[in-house]
Amino acid sequence: MHRAEIDEANNRLILRWTDSQNVAEIGQFRAEVEALLPKLRRGFDCISDITNMRPASRHVADHIEQLQALLHGAGMRRVVRIVGKSGLGHMASTQMDRLAAQAGYETIHVDTEAAALIALTRK
């Protein structure tokens, strides 16, 4: 199951995507994210870990795009996407980047969570 958490001290949303995806899961994930958004200030950053995510069907991708647009509209500043060193995350990143562009933002790609944290410390 996908997981969402926040780092209030650093005004960050952390999304951890899994390999199984269906519309019901994305809907539940969106509800979880929406419940966390009031705890973040505009200009928040997002770490999106898709290391274990596989590309989604077009129907599921539509719902992912809606979630991405919601985040962008809620004041998300930057997204650092953890894609891993190889495997599923790299395949899914192409699709996620296309959806992100349609939602109105770009992402920074890194291989690890440590690299994501470093990327977020840069201006």
Secondary structure, DSSP 8 states (H G I E B T S, - for coil): --EEEEEGGGTEEEEE--S---HHHHHHHHHHHHHHGGGS-TT-EEEEE-TT-----HHHHHHHHHHHHHHHHTT--EEEEE--SSSHHHHHHHHHHHHHHHHT--EEEESSHHHHHHHHH--
